[in-house]
Structure formats: C-alpha cells, structure tokens
Amino acid sequence: MILCLSYHKYQSYVDYEEILRQQEFVPIRPLGRGAFGIVYEAYDQEYGIVAVKIIQKDKFDIRELEAAEIIHREAQDCPFFMDHFQQKPNKLYQILIEEYSNINTLNLFAKQPQITLPSFFPIVEGMRVLHKTGLVHRDIKCDNILLHCPPGTRLVYAKISDFGFAKKEDSQHEQTYFAGTLPFMSPENFHESALITQKVDIYALGITFYIIIVHKYPVNQPTFQLQQQKMTQIQSIERPQEIKDDILWDILSKMLEFDPIKRISAQQALEHPYFTS
C-alpha cells in the first residue's frame, strides 16, 4: 500500500506572486505552504478578497477539484464549507480560487486554553451535509476547519476546508493507500484490509474536539508504524480528567468508538442530548 500523509518538505524557490500577477490577481500575503504548493490571500476583480491555492500540476489530485465542485453544486447553501469559486488555466500549476477565511483555524482554540470553547454544532452539521453528498473528507483536523467572520457581522462560522483527500464513499472496495494525518486517523485506517467509510471523518472530528477541550492528543506517535502499534494495543480512548461533563464525554466516546459500525454518524451526533438538550 502507498502511504499518503499530510506533510511538509523543502522545495526549490518559486515566485508565486509573479504567477498570481500573471493571472491578474493582486497578491497580499501567503497563508500557508504545503509539499507541492502554496495558498495566498489575494485580491480578484470578480470575487474580491480570496484564497488562491497554487499546486504543481503533476502533483495535483483531481479529486480535490471534483469534491469541491460536488460541494459547490449540492451544498452551496450550507455556510459551513469553504466555497470553491473557479480554477484558472496554467501550464505548470493548478490554480484554485476559494473563499477566504479571515480569522484562523480551530488550532486557535487548541493552542490557547483561555479562549472559550466554540460551538461544535456548525462543524457537525457541516459534516452531515458533506456526508449527504456521498463524500468522505479523509483529512479532518483542526488545521482544516477554518474560522470566518463575514465583514459587517459579528458572526463567526467554522468552515470545513481542504478536500485534497476527499472521495466518494466506497463500502465495497478496500483502500489502496492511506490518507490523513496520523493523530486523527481512525483505528480502521491502520488495518491491512480496510473499508474506509464516512465513519473515519467522525472519528477524526472526535479527535478534533478532544484536542480543543484537552489541548493534547490522546494518541500521538512519531511514525505510522508506532501509531499503528499503539492503536492496535488499546481498545478505546480513555476519558481524560479534563472532561467533567458526562454528556459531553458520552458524545465524544461515541464519536471515538473503535468499531466503525458502532460509531455514530453525523446525523446521530446531532440528535444526541449534548445538542438537543
């Protein structure tokens, strides 16, 4: 199997701002770098302030574009996704124009315990809508849930982003490669013969909420092999002493259930007393 994890590595210098100018953007600042490209805040004459993703064409996974287009077409009324506007042609790079988030990511809460916890409802609702389209995100984590405050409002939306690993759910065929970020990967991701369903997103979302509350990972080994070994040894995620609320832990434990068949869905999570009471 091929191991395909989120990571960063050194790459030779590329003048991304010149690429943006050639495409009639006004570059403002880089927002983040990846293994094969960069995301820039830029000004576009049609859409205003946007996030522009520039990825080496030979490294670009067309599934990211397909997933973004499915979401734009089938879930455009849901405010809990980063919207995809369009792509621009370029010989060497795939250039995607996306909605800009003007605050931060959920890591803002994970790294600063003094900040009041956000509502989890919009994120779970976004996941429900995503799964209704038939997609599996496969890389849910704090970094991929962005925070945005529309200008002129005091509302802050949590928006699911980065669909580079997303694909249609396939409950018939085993995965041919691993995708995701180690501490967020569900137990079934480490099985040799694994069917990857939408339940992997629920587990990853449970880990995301766990980190926001506890400010550390329940399991975080430095390599895939060690993470796999540890996940095989344990039978469940133990309740941390930081979580005092029984109802909160009940929904988290159901999201972090090791058996994907028993793990709750996004719809079931929304019907849990944590949200309904």
Residue pairs with C-beta under 8 A, 6 or more apart in sequence:
1 175
1 176
1 177
1 178
1 192
2 176
2 177
2 178
3 177
3 178
3 224
4 165
4 177
4 178
4 179
5 178
5 179
5 180
5 181
5 182
5 224
6 139
6 141
6 180
6 181
7 35
8 33
8 34
8 35
9 35
11 35
11 36
14 38
16 27
16 30
16 38
16 40
16 54
17 27
17 40
19 54
19 90
19 93
19 95
20 26
20 27
20 40
20 42
20 52
20 54
21 27
23 88
23 90
23 95
24 44
24 45
25 40
25 42
25 43
25 44
25 52
26 42
26 43
27 40
27 41
27 42
28 40
28 41
28 42
28 43
28 49
29 40
29 41
30 38
30 39
30 40
30 41
31 39
31 40
31 41
31 51
32 38
32 39
33 39
34 55
35 59
36 55
36 56
36 59
36 60
37 53
37 54
37 55
37 56
37 59
37 93
38 53
38 54
39 51
39 52
39 53
39 54
40 51
40 52
40 54
41 49
41 50
41 51
41 52
41 100
42 49
42 50
42 51
42 52
43 49
43 50
44 50
44 52
44 97
47 85
47 97
49 100
49 102
50 85
50 97
50 98
50 99
50 100
51 82
51 97
51 98
51 99
51 100
51 101
52 95
52 96
52 97
52 98
53 94
53 95
53 96
53 98
54 93
54 94
54 95
55 93
55 94
55 96
56 92
56 93
56 94
57 90
57 91
57 92
57 93
57 94
60 94
61 164
61 165
63 163
63 164
63 165
63 166
63 167
64 96
64 163
64 164
64 166
65 84
65 87
65 94
65 96
67 135
67 163
67 166
67 167
68 84
68 96
68 98
68 163
69 84
70 133
70 134
70 135
71 81
71 83
71 84
71 130
71 133
71 135
71 163
72 83
72 84
74 132
74 133
75 81
75 129
75 130
75 132
75 133
76 83
78 125
78 126
78 129
79 122
79 157
79 159
80 122
80 123
80 125
80 126
80 129
80 157
80 158
80 159
80 160
81 126
81 129
81 130
81 159
81 160
81 161
82 98
82 99
82 101
82 146
82 148
82 159
82 160
82 161
82 162
83 98
83 99
84 96
84 97
84 98
84 99
85 97
85 98
85 99
86 96
86 97
87 94
87 95
87 96
87 97
88 95
88 97
89 95
98 161
99 148
99 159
100 148
101 146
101 147
101 148
101 159
101 161
102 148
102 149
102 151
103 146
103 147
103 148
103 149
103 156
104 146
104 147
105 142
105 143
105 144
105 145
105 146
105 147
106 118
106 142
106 143
106 145
106 147
106 158
106 208
106 212
107 142
107 143
108 115
108 147
109 115
109 117
109 118
109 142
109 212
110 142
110 211
110 212
110 215
111 215
113 215
117 212
117 213
118 156
118 158
118 212
120 209
120 275
121 270
121 275
122 157
122 158
123 145
123 158
123 160
123 205
123 208
124 205
124 266
124 269
124 270
124 275
125 266
125 270
126 158
126 159
126 160
127 137
127 140
127 160
127 201
127 202
127 205
127 266
128 265
128 266
128 267
128 270
130 137
130 160
130 201
130 266
131 169
131 198
131 201
131 265
131 266
134 168
134 169
135 163
135 166
135 167
135 168
135 169
136 166
136 167
136 168
136 169
136 196
136 197
136 198
136 200
136 201
137 144
137 160
137 163
137 165
137 166
137 201
137 204
138 165
138 166
138 167
138 179
138 180
138 196
138 200
138 201
139 162
139 164
139 165
139 166
139 179
139 180
139 181
139 184
139 204
140 160
140 184
140 201
140 204
140 205
140 208
141 181
141 183
141 184
141 204
141 207
141 208
142 208
142 211
142 212
143 162
144 160
144 161
144 162
145 158
145 159
145 160
145 161
145 208
146 158
146 159
146 161
147 156
147 157
147 158
147 159
148 156
148 157
148 159
149 155
149 156
149 157
150 157
165 179
165 180
169 197
169 198
170 195
170 196
171 195
171 197
172 195
173 195
174 193
174 194
174 195
175 189
175 194
175 195
175 196
178 185
178 189
178 224
180 189
180 200
180 204
182 220
182 221
182 224
182 227
183 207
183 217
183 219
183 220
183 227
184 203
184 204
184 207
184 208
185 200
185 203
185 204
185 227
186 199
186 200
186 203
186 204
186 260
187 203
187 231
187 258
187 260
188 194
188 195
188 196
188 199
188 200
188 260
189 196
189 200
190 227
190 228
190 231
190 232
197 260
198 265
198 266
199 260
199 263
199 265
200 260
201 266
202 255
202 263
202 264
202 265
202 266
202 269
203 255
203 256
203 257
203 260
203 263
205 255
206 237
206 252
206 255
206 256
207 217
207 218
207 256
209 252
209 255
210 217
210 218
210 237
210 240
210 252
210 256
211 217
213 242
213 243
213 248
214 240
214 242
214 243
215 242
218 237
218 238
218 240
218 256
219 227
219 230
219 231
219 234
219 237
220 227
221 227
221 229
221 230
235 258
236 253
236 256
236 257
236 258
237 253
237 256
239 249
239 253
243 249
243 252
247 272
247 273
247 274
247 277
248 274
250 272
250 273
250 274
251 264
251 269
251 272
251 273
251 274
251 275
254 263
254 264
254 268
254 269
254 272
255 263
255 264
255 269
256 263
257 263
257 264
264 272
269 275
